[in-house]
Amino acid sequence: MKELPLVSLFCSCLLAEPRDKPTYKVQDAVDLSWCVIKDVEVIELNKRASGQAFEVILKPPSFDGIPEFNASLPQRRDPSLEEIQKKLEAAEERRKFQEAELLKHLAEKREHEREVIQKAIEESNNFSKMAKEKLEQKMETNKENREALLAAMLGRLQEKVHIFWNAVLIKDKGASLSSVICDGFCSGADLPYRQNNTSPI
């Protein structure tokens, strides 16, 4: 076997004679749901050591076997009177349920408002009661203090009057008459009179 140099082998691969471009036809290559493509034409453009290039030509599709869309869809039938009545009853039940829920919510809200108002009234009454008790206690204390002060002032006044009359009687009549006047004054009797005068001393 004759050996070929590496360069000539490499050149023969690159400068190979072009072959006739074959044409491939495939029948019924693609079948879509809306059309049927019956013929596909494949043309070889270039062939090299690195790969090949092809051109694919699709012929116009044929719409002979297109399925009817309306046939696949279920036909809509008119509802019966019984179905309409059931739907109306269900809608009425939903409406009643919503009304009941709304009334329940309003009742709970009113109850809460009533509790809040009742609590506020109780707090106001308690505050008024405590304020009244404090005021009454303060007034009672002031009354007791005032009465004690008046009693002390009256006692001091009586003591001064008693000392004054003792001094006057001792000066004018002597000790015997002074003791009598003192006894009468301390016992609540009328004021003494001078023997030679009807007016009180």
CNS distance restraints for C-alpha pairs under 8 A (distance, minus, plus):
assign (resid   4 and name CA) (resid   8 and name CA) 6.72 0.50 0.50
assign (resid   4 and name CA) (resid   9 and name CA) 6.58 0.50 0.50
assign (resid   5 and name CA) (resid   9 and name CA) 6.40 0.50 0.50
assign (resid   6 and name CA) (resid  10 and name CA) 6.18 0.50 0.50
assign (resid   7 and name CA) (resid  11 and name CA) 6.17 0.50 0.50
assign (resid   8 and name CA) (resid  12 and name CA) 6.04 0.50 0.50
assign (resid   9 and name CA) (resid  13 and name CA) 6.43 0.50 0.50
assign (resid  10 and name CA) (resid  14 and name CA) 6.52 0.50 0.50
assign (resid  11 and name CA) (resid  15 and name CA) 5.88 0.50 0.50
assign (resid  12 and name CA) (resid  16 and name CA) 5.67 0.50 0.50
assign (resid  13 and name CA) (resid  49 and name CA) 7.72 0.50 0.50
assign (resid  14 and name CA) (resid  48 and name CA) 7.87 0.50 0.50
assign (resid  14 and name CA) (resid  49 and name CA) 7.85 0.50 0.50
assign (resid  21 and name CA) (resid  43 and name CA) 6.71 0.50 0.50
assign (resid  21 and name CA) (resid  44 and name CA) 5.54 0.50 0.50
assign (resid  21 and name CA) (resid  45 and name CA) 7.15 0.50 0.50
assign (resid  22 and name CA) (resid  43 and name CA) 6.41 0.50 0.50
assign (resid  22 and name CA) (resid  44 and name CA) 6.38 0.50 0.50
assign (resid  23 and name CA) (resid  41 and name CA) 6.76 0.50 0.50
assign (resid  23 and name CA) (resid  42 and name CA) 5.67 0.50 0.50
assign (resid  23 and name CA) (resid  43 and name CA) 5.19 0.50 0.50
assign (resid  23 and name CA) (resid  44 and name CA) 7.26 0.50 0.50
assign (resid  24 and name CA) (resid  40 and name CA) 7.89 0.50 0.50
assign (resid  24 and name CA) (resid  41 and name CA) 5.77 0.50 0.50
assign (resid  24 and name CA) (resid  42 and name CA) 5.08 0.50 0.50
assign (resid  24 and name CA) (resid  43 and name CA) 6.95 0.50 0.50
assign (resid  25 and name CA) (resid  39 and name CA) 6.64 0.50 0.50
assign (resid  25 and name CA) (resid  40 and name CA) 5.66 0.50 0.50
assign (resid  25 and name CA) (resid  41 and name CA) 5.06 0.50 0.50
assign (resid  25 and name CA) (resid  42 and name CA) 6.68 0.50 0.50
assign (resid  26 and name CA) (resid  38 and name CA) 7.96 0.50 0.50
assign (resid  26 and name CA) (resid  39 and name CA) 5.98 0.50 0.50
assign (resid  26 and name CA) (resid  40 and name CA) 5.57 0.50 0.50
assign (resid  26 and name CA) (resid  41 and name CA) 7.17 0.50 0.50
assign (resid  27 and name CA) (resid  38 and name CA) 5.51 0.50 0.50
assign (resid  27 and name CA) (resid  39 and name CA) 5.24 0.50 0.50
assign (resid  27 and name CA) (resid  40 and name CA) 7.04 0.50 0.50
assign (resid  28 and name CA) (resid  36 and name CA) 7.66 0.50 0.50
assign (resid  28 and name CA) (resid  37 and name CA) 6.25 0.50 0.50
assign (resid  28 and name CA) (resid  38 and name CA) 4.23 0.50 0.50
assign (resid  28 and name CA) (resid  39 and name CA) 6.17 0.50 0.50
assign (resid  29 and name CA) (resid  37 and name CA) 6.90 0.50 0.50
assign (resid  29 and name CA) (resid  38 and name CA) 6.46 0.50 0.50
assign (resid  29 and name CA) (resid  39 and name CA) 6.93 0.50 0.50
assign (resid  29 and name CA) (resid  40 and name CA) 6.80 0.50 0.50
assign (resid  30 and name CA) (resid  36 and name CA) 6.75 0.50 0.50
assign (resid  30 and name CA) (resid  37 and name CA) 5.54 0.50 0.50
assign (resid  30 and name CA) (resid  38 and name CA) 7.14 0.50 0.50
assign (resid  31 and name CA) (resid  35 and name CA) 6.91 0.50 0.50
assign (resid  31 and name CA) (resid  36 and name CA) 4.89 0.50 0.50
assign (resid  31 and name CA) (resid  37 and name CA) 6.12 0.50 0.50
assign (resid  32 and name CA) (resid  36 and name CA) 5.71 0.50 0.50
assign (resid  32 and name CA) (resid  37 and name CA) 7.66 0.50 0.50
assign (resid  33 and name CA) (resid  66 and name CA) 7.56 0.50 0.50
assign (resid  33 and name CA) (resid  67 and name CA) 7.74 0.50 0.50
assign (resid  34 and name CA) (resid  63 and name CA) 7.76 0.50 0.50
assign (resid  34 and name CA) (resid  66 and name CA) 5.58 0.50 0.50
assign (resid  34 and name CA) (resid  67 and name CA) 6.96 0.50 0.50
assign (resid  35 and name CA) (resid  61 and name CA) 6.35 0.50 0.50
assign (resid  35 and name CA) (resid  62 and name CA) 6.27 0.50 0.50
assign (resid  35 and name CA) (resid  63 and name CA) 5.40 0.50 0.50
assign (resid  35 and name CA) (resid  64 and name CA) 7.91 0.50 0.50
assign (resid  35 and name CA) (resid  65 and name CA) 7.02 0.50 0.50
assign (resid  35 and name CA) (resid  66 and name CA) 5.88 0.50 0.50
assign (resid  36 and name CA) (resid  61 and name CA) 5.83 0.50 0.50
assign (resid  36 and name CA) (resid  62 and name CA) 5.67 0.50 0.50
assign (resid  36 and name CA) (resid  63 and name CA) 6.73 0.50 0.50
assign (resid  36 and name CA) (resid  65 and name CA) 7.24 0.50 0.50
assign (resid  37 and name CA) (resid  58 and name CA) 7.68 0.50 0.50
assign (resid  37 and name CA) (resid  59 and name CA) 7.20 0.50 0.50
assign (resid  37 and name CA) (resid  60 and name CA) 7.22 0.50 0.50
assign (resid  37 and name CA) (resid  61 and name CA) 4.73 0.50 0.50
assign (resid  37 and name CA) (resid  62 and name CA) 6.39 0.50 0.50
assign (resid  38 and name CA) (resid  59 and name CA) 7.72 0.50 0.50
assign (resid  38 and name CA) (resid  61 and name CA) 7.07 0.50 0.50
assign (resid  38 and name CA) (resid  62 and name CA) 7.54 0.50 0.50
assign (resid  39 and name CA) (resid  58 and name CA) 6.70 0.50 0.50
assign (resid  39 and name CA) (resid  59 and name CA) 5.93 0.50 0.50
assign (resid  40 and name CA) (resid  56 and name CA) 7.06 0.50 0.50
assign (resid  40 and name CA) (resid  57 and name CA) 5.98 0.50 0.50
assign (resid  40 and name CA) (resid  58 and name CA) 4.94 0.50 0.50
assign (resid  40 and name CA) (resid  59 and name CA) 6.33 0.50 0.50
assign (resid  41 and name CA) (resid  56 and name CA) 5.78 0.50 0.50
assign (resid  41 and name CA) (resid  57 and name CA) 4.96 0.50 0.50
assign (resid  41 and name CA) (resid  58 and name CA) 6.36 0.50 0.50
assign (resid  41 and name CA) (resid  59 and name CA) 7.70 0.50 0.50
assign (resid  42 and name CA) (resid  54 and name CA) 6.68 0.50 0.50
assign (resid  42 and name CA) (resid  55 and name CA) 5.67 0.50 0.50
assign (resid  42 and name CA) (resid  56 and name CA) 4.54 0.50 0.50
assign (resid  42 and name CA) (resid  57 and name CA) 6.25 0.50 0.50
assign (resid  43 and name CA) (resid  54 and name CA) 5.59 0.50 0.50
assign (resid  43 and name CA) (resid  55 and name CA) 4.98 0.50 0.50
assign (resid  43 and name CA) (resid  56 and name CA) 6.36 0.50 0.50
assign (resid  43 and name CA) (resid  57 and name CA) 7.96 0.50 0.50
assign (resid  44 and name CA) (resid  52 and name CA) 7.62 0.50 0.50
assign (resid  44 and name CA) (resid  53 and name CA) 6.08 0.50 0.50
assign (resid  44 and name CA) (resid  54 and name CA) 4.43 0.50 0.50
assign (resid  44 and name CA) (resid  55 and name CA) 6.25 0.50 0.50
assign (resid  45 and name CA) (resid  52 and name CA) 7.63 0.50 0.50
assign (resid  45 and name CA) (resid  53 and name CA) 5.26 0.50 0.50
assign (resid  45 and name CA) (resid  54 and name CA) 5.24 0.50 0.50
assign (resid  45 and name CA) (resid  55 and name CA) 6.59 0.50 0.50
assign (resid  46 and name CA) (resid  52 and name CA) 5.70 0.50 0.50
assign (resid  46 and name CA) (resid  53 and name CA) 5.10 0.50 0.50
assign (resid  46 and name CA) (resid  54 and name CA) 7.25 0.50 0.50
assign (resid  47 and name CA) (resid  51 and name CA) 6.21 0.50 0.50
assign (resid  47 and name CA) (resid  52 and name CA) 4.35 0.50 0.50
assign (resid  47 and name CA) (resid  53 and name CA) 6.35 0.50 0.50
assign (resid  48 and name CA) (resid  52 and name CA) 5.93 0.50 0.50
assign (resid  68 and name CA) (resid  72 and name CA) 7.02 0.50 0.50
assign (resid  69 and name CA) (resid  73 and name CA) 6.69 0.50 0.50
assign (resid  79 and name CA) (resid  83 and name CA) 6.14 0.50 0.50
assign (resid  79 and name CA) (resid  84 and name CA) 6.68 0.50 0.50
assign (resid  80 and name CA) (resid  84 and name CA) 6.36 0.50 0.50
assign (resid  81 and name CA) (resid  85 and name CA) 6.12 0.50 0.50
assign (resid  82 and name CA) (resid  86 and name CA) 6.20 0.50 0.50
assign (resid  83 and name CA) (resid  87 and name CA) 6.21 0.50 0.50
assign (resid  84 and name CA) (resid  88 and name CA) 6.18 0.50 0.50
assign (resid  85 and name CA) (resid  89 and name CA) 6.16 0.50 0.50
assign (resid  86 and name CA) (resid  90 and name CA) 6.11 0.50 0.50
assign (resid  87 and name CA) (resid  91 and name CA) 6.12 0.50 0.50
assign (resid  88 and name CA) (resid  92 and name CA) 6.13 0.50 0.50
assign (resid  89 and name CA) (resid  93 and name CA) 6.17 0.50 0.50
assign (resid  90 and name CA) (resid  94 and name CA) 6.22 0.50 0.50
assign (resid  91 and name CA) (resid  95 and name CA) 6.17 0.50 0.50
assign (resid  92 and name CA) (resid  96 and name CA) 6.16 0.50 0.50
assign (resid  93 and name CA) (resid  97 and name CA) 6.06 0.50 0.50
assign (resid  94 and name CA) (resid  98 and name CA) 6.15 0.50 0.50
assign (resid  95 and name CA) (resid  99 and name CA) 6.19 0.50 0.50
assign (resid  96 and name CA) (resid 100 and name CA) 6.09 0.50 0.50
assign (resid  97 and name CA) (resid 101 and name CA) 6.16 0.50 0.50
assign (resid  98 and name CA) (resid 102 and name CA) 6.13 0.50 0.50
assign (resid  99 and name CA) (resid 103 and name CA) 6.11 0.50 0.50
assign (resid 100 and name CA) (resid 104 and name CA) 6.03 0.50 0.50
assign (resid 101 and name CA) (resid 105 and name CA) 6.12 0.50 0.50
assign (resid 102 and name CA) (resid 106 and name CA) 6.19 0.50 0.50
assign (resid 103 and name CA) (resid 107 and name CA) 6.05 0.50 0.50
assign (resid 104 and name CA) (resid 108 and name CA) 6.18 0.50 0.50
assign (resid 105 and name CA) (resid 109 and name CA) 6.18 0.50 0.50
assign (resid 106 and name CA) (resid 110 and name CA) 6.13 0.50 0.50
assign (resid 107 and name CA) (resid 111 and name CA) 6.09 0.50 0.50
assign (resid 108 and name CA) (resid 112 and name CA) 6.16 0.50 0.50
assign (resid 109 and name CA) (resid 113 and name CA) 6.21 0.50 0.50
assign (resid 110 and name CA) (resid 114 and name CA) 6.05 0.50 0.50
assign (resid 111 and name CA) (resid 115 and name CA) 6.16 0.50 0.50
assign (resid 112 and name CA) (resid 116 and name CA) 6.21 0.50 0.50
assign (resid 113 and name CA) (resid 117 and name CA) 6.17 0.50 0.50
assign (resid 114 and name CA) (resid 118 and name CA) 6.01 0.50 0.50
assign (resid 115 and name CA) (resid 119 and name CA) 6.04 0.50 0.50
assign (resid 116 and name CA) (resid 120 and name CA) 6.19 0.50 0.50
assign (resid 117 and name CA) (resid 121 and name CA) 6.17 0.50 0.50
assign (resid 118 and name CA) (resid 122 and name CA) 6.17 0.50 0.50
assign (resid 119 and name CA) (resid 123 and name CA) 6.15 0.50 0.50
assign (resid 120 and name CA) (resid 124 and name CA) 6.10 0.50 0.50
assign (resid 121 and name CA) (resid 125 and name CA) 6.09 0.50 0.50
assign (resid 122 and name CA) (resid 126 and name CA) 6.06 0.50 0.50
assign (resid 123 and name CA) (resid 127 and name CA) 6.08 0.50 0.50
assign (resid 124 and name CA) (resid 128 and name CA) 6.12 0.50 0.50
assign (resid 125 and name CA) (resid 129 and name CA) 6.01 0.50 0.50
assign (resid 126 and name CA) (resid 130 and name CA) 6.09 0.50 0.50
assign (resid 127 and name CA) (resid 131 and name CA) 6.04 0.50 0.50
assign (resid 128 and name CA) (resid 132 and name CA) 6.02 0.50 0.50
assign (resid 129 and name CA) (resid 133 and name CA) 6.15 0.50 0.50
assign (resid 130 and name CA) (resid 134 and name CA) 6.13 0.50 0.50
assign (resid 131 and name CA) (resid 135 and name CA) 6.09 0.50 0.50
assign (resid 132 and name CA) (resid 136 and name CA) 6.08 0.50 0.50
assign (resid 133 and name CA) (resid 137 and name CA) 6.05 0.50 0.50
assign (resid 134 and name CA) (resid 138 and name CA) 6.05 0.50 0.50
assign (resid 135 and name CA) (resid 139 and name CA) 6.08 0.50 0.50
assign (resid 136 and name CA) (resid 140 and name CA) 6.04 0.50 0.50
assign (resid 137 and name CA) (resid 141 and name CA) 6.15 0.50 0.50
assign (resid 138 and name CA) (resid 142 and name CA) 6.13 0.50 0.50
assign (resid 139 and name CA) (resid 143 and name CA) 6.05 0.50 0.50
assign (resid 140 and name CA) (resid 144 and name CA) 6.18 0.50 0.50
assign (resid 141 and name CA) (resid 145 and name CA) 6.12 0.50 0.50
assign (resid 142 and name CA) (resid 146 and name CA) 6.00 0.50 0.50
assign (resid 143 and name CA) (resid 147 and name CA) 6.08 0.50 0.50
assign (resid 144 and name CA) (resid 148 and name CA) 6.06 0.50 0.50
assign (resid 145 and name CA) (resid 149 and name CA) 6.07 0.50 0.50
assign (resid 146 and name CA) (resid 150 and name CA) 6.10 0.50 0.50
assign (resid 147 and name CA) (resid 151 and name CA) 6.04 0.50 0.50
assign (resid 148 and name CA) (resid 152 and name CA) 6.15 0.50 0.50
assign (resid 149 and name CA) (resid 153 and name CA) 6.16 0.50 0.50
assign (resid 150 and name CA) (resid 154 and name CA) 6.00 0.50 0.50
assign (resid 151 and name CA) (resid 155 and name CA) 6.05 0.50 0.50
assign (resid 152 and name CA) (resid 156 and name CA) 6.25 0.50 0.50
assign (resid 153 and name CA) (resid 157 and name CA) 6.12 0.50 0.50
assign (resid 154 and name CA) (resid 158 and name CA) 6.09 0.50 0.50
assign (resid 155 and name CA) (resid 159 and name CA) 6.14 0.50 0.50
assign (resid 156 and name CA) (resid 160 and name CA) 6.25 0.50 0.50
assign (resid 157 and name CA) (resid 161 and name CA) 6.20 0.50 0.50
assign (resid 158 and name CA) (resid 162 and name CA) 6.00 0.50 0.50
assign (resid 159 and name CA) (resid 163 and name CA) 6.22 0.50 0.50
assign (resid 160 and name CA) (resid 164 and name CA) 6.12 0.50 0.50
assign (resid 161 and name CA) (resid 165 and name CA) 6.22 0.50 0.50
assign (resid 162 and name CA) (resid 166 and name CA) 6.17 0.50 0.50
assign (resid 162 and name CA) (resid 182 and name CA) 7.33 0.50 0.50
assign (resid 162 and name CA) (resid 185 and name CA) 7.78 0.50 0.50
assign (resid 163 and name CA) (resid 167 and name CA) 6.26 0.50 0.50
assign (resid 164 and name CA) (resid 168 and name CA) 6.34 0.50 0.50
assign (resid 165 and name CA) (resid 169 and name CA) 5.99 0.50 0.50
assign (resid 165 and name CA) (resid 182 and name CA) 7.77 0.50 0.50
assign (resid 166 and name CA) (resid 170 and name CA) 6.02 0.50 0.50
assign (resid 166 and name CA) (resid 178 and name CA) 5.91 0.50 0.50
assign (resid 166 and name CA) (resid 181 and name CA) 7.94 0.50 0.50
assign (resid 166 and name CA) (resid 182 and name CA) 6.85 0.50 0.50
assign (resid 167 and name CA) (resid 171 and name CA) 6.24 0.50 0.50
assign (resid 168 and name CA) (resid 172 and name CA) 6.28 0.50 0.50
assign (resid 169 and name CA) (resid 173 and name CA) 5.61 0.50 0.50
assign (resid 169 and name CA) (resid 174 and name CA) 6.40 0.50 0.50
assign (resid 169 and name CA) (resid 175 and name CA) 7.44 0.50 0.50
assign (resid 169 and name CA) (resid 177 and name CA) 6.72 0.50 0.50
assign (resid 169 and name CA) (resid 178 and name CA) 4.92 0.50 0.50
assign (resid 169 and name CA) (resid 181 and name CA) 7.76 0.50 0.50
assign (resid 170 and name CA) (resid 174 and name CA) 4.50 0.50 0.50
assign (resid 170 and name CA) (resid 175 and name CA) 5.29 0.50 0.50
assign (resid 170 and name CA) (resid 177 and name CA) 7.57 0.50 0.50
assign (resid 170 and name CA) (resid 178 and name CA) 5.61 0.50 0.50
assign (resid 173 and name CA) (resid 177 and name CA) 5.88 0.50 0.50
assign (resid 173 and name CA) (resid 178 and name CA) 7.15 0.50 0.50
assign (resid 174 and name CA) (resid 178 and name CA) 6.31 0.50 0.50
assign (resid 175 and name CA) (resid 179 and name CA) 6.20 0.50 0.50
assign (resid 176 and name CA) (resid 180 and name CA) 6.60 0.50 0.50
assign (resid 177 and name CA) (resid 181 and name CA) 6.21 0.50 0.50
assign (resid 178 and name CA) (resid 182 and name CA) 6.01 0.50 0.50
assign (resid 179 and name CA) (resid 183 and name CA) 6.15 0.50 0.50
assign (resid 180 and name CA) (resid 184 and name CA) 6.26 0.50 0.50
assign (resid 181 and name CA) (resid 185 and name CA) 5.97 0.50 0.50
assign (resid 181 and name CA) (resid 191 and name CA) 7.72 0.50 0.50
assign (resid 181 and name CA) (resid 192 and name CA) 6.23 0.50 0.50
assign (resid 182 and name CA) (resid 186 and name CA) 5.97 0.50 0.50
assign (resid 183 and name CA) (resid 187 and name CA) 6.12 0.50 0.50
assign (resid 184 and name CA) (resid 188 and name CA) 6.35 0.50 0.50
assign (resid 184 and name CA) (resid 189 and name CA) 4.97 0.50 0.50
assign (resid 184 and name CA) (resid 190 and name CA) 7.17 0.50 0.50
assign (resid 184 and name CA) (resid 191 and name CA) 7.66 0.50 0.50
assign (resid 184 and name CA) (resid 192 and name CA) 7.98 0.50 0.50
assign (resid 185 and name CA) (resid 189 and name CA) 5.48 0.50 0.50
assign (resid 185 and name CA) (resid 190 and name CA) 6.90 0.50 0.50
assign (resid 185 and name CA) (resid 191 and name CA) 6.55 0.50 0.50
assign (resid 191 and name CA) (resid 200 and name CA) 6.46 0.50 0.50
assign (resid 191 and name CA) (resid 201 and name CA) 7.54 0.50 0.50
assign (resid 192 and name CA) (resid 200 and name CA) 6.21 0.50 0.50
assign (resid 192 and name CA) (resid 201 and name CA) 6.74 0.50 0.50
assign (resid 193 and name CA) (resid 197 and name CA) 6.87 0.50 0.50
assign (resid 193 and name CA) (resid 198 and name CA) 6.22 0.50 0.50
assign (resid 193 and name CA) (resid 199 and name CA) 6.27 0.50 0.50
assign (resid 193 and name CA) (resid 200 and name CA) 4.76 0.50 0.50
assign (resid 193 and name CA) (resid 201 and name CA) 5.92 0.50 0.50
assign (resid 194 and name CA) (resid 198 and name CA) 6.67 0.50 0.50
assign (resid 194 and name CA) (resid 199 and name CA) 7.33 0.50 0.50
assign (resid 194 and name CA) (resid 200 and name CA) 6.93 0.50 0.50
assign (resid 194 and name CA) (resid 201 and name CA) 6.65 0.50 0.50
